[in-house]
Amino acid sequence: MRSQFVITPAGIHFETPYAMNDDREHSQPRKLTMHKRTTKTTDGKRQLIFYTFETENPRLFKAGAGGGSSPAMDPPPPNPRLEKAGE
Amino acid sequence: MSELRWNPLLGEWLATATERQERTFLPPADYCPLCPTKPGAFETEVPEPTYDVVVFENKFPSLRRDPPTPAVEASDLYPVRPAQGVCEVVLYSPDHDATLAGLPARQYLKLILAWTDRYKALSALDFVKYIFIFENKGKEIGVTLSHPHGQIYAYPFVPPVIQRELNQSLRHHEATGECLLCDIMQREIEDGRRIIFQTDHFVAYLPFFARWPYEVHILPKRHLQSFLDFNEAEQIDLALAMKQLLVAYDAVFHKSMPYMMNIHQAPVDGMPYDYYHFHIEFYPPLRQADKLKYLAGSETGAGVFINDTLAEEKAAELRNLVKPAEW
């Protein structure tokens, strides 16, 4: 399934409300929680790390531009150099 | 044998790594050391039947945590030091035939999280001064294993290309009080001709000073020094931006585009680098579908790149190929 957002010169914007349901779980950007397990390569000589990931509860997310930001996520401060450029 | 030899003529270190002559070279898929180990089949580097993202220490490293004693003695003219560092391999997917361009954007986010973790972990090693995350992709680049993967080199010094960027950035900051790459990004946005696309938090452009026909730089709009500075929205947005660029690359010649991907972050040597700006540089070596841009006499012997194309024209070509990223 293709994502429901479009790219414009000003950035990425969602075409549809960001109301998530299970059958669209993999269609929209969302936060992942990472887990890691450290072991050894098959020859037992070198460090090997397995990274696994969990998708956070999609109902924690809501509509809006910004690539699927969590509502709890503070927006980053603007870059003053780009503000001067009218960005 | 491996060691670091000082080049007094250029003022930079060279790593020797003679064991790498023996490394696996383009094995058949059934004997790929980067695939998962299937029951009853060839034992690969990964001792489990599948994985998502894996990072392990390179079997044929040019830098080691516990390096051997150098094979030659140092002198006042020729300093020599052990090749201490870490070389890691990052596996993007268990699918041997996948490419990063073909993976969904959510897999890029997983890589960004793993890269961030490795940057943090390796920076804690006292002998590590710079962490270089990169990918050599395609036989045109000289890869020895086609399985989708990247690498991480944790150097015991700041590499010369990064040092030149730092020097230029510091000089600009001292002269203007501004960040050099913030100013370049602002100039590119104002001009617009070399912009490939923008997302909420990133800008992708083909630089005014591009050395390769399809060279593209991706920069965060916020003034960040490393992955450690990213918030969640920026991590997700970078995943989308990278995916968009690599899909556009594959559309240029209707085939999988070879490239070098180089992630430039601040050193981890304890010095302040507030004046520096995180960015990713992509260098595809093709100038036409079947023609490589070679690094010949001028580029290699004199350090002067000759680009056979105009950045403005190639940017327009790439811009027209950008499509929404698939998550």
Interface residues (C-beta under 8 A of the other chain):
Chain A: R2 S3 F5 V6 I7 P9 A10 G11 I12 H26 S27 Q28 P29 R30 K31 L32 M34 K36 T39 K40 T41 T42 D43 R46 Q47 L48 I49 F50 Y51 T52 F53 A65 G66 G67 G68 S69 S70 M73 D74 P75 P76 P77 P78 N79 R81 L82 K84 A85 E87
Chain B: T37 E43 T44 E45 V46 P47 E48 Y51 D52 V53 V54 V55 F56 E57 N58 K59 P104 A105 R106 L109 K110 L113 A114 D117 E178 C179 C182 D183 M185 Q186 I189 E190 I195 F197 Q198 T199 D200 H201 K221 R222 H223 N231 E232 A233 E234 I236 D237 A239 L240 Q244 V322 P324 A325 E326 W327
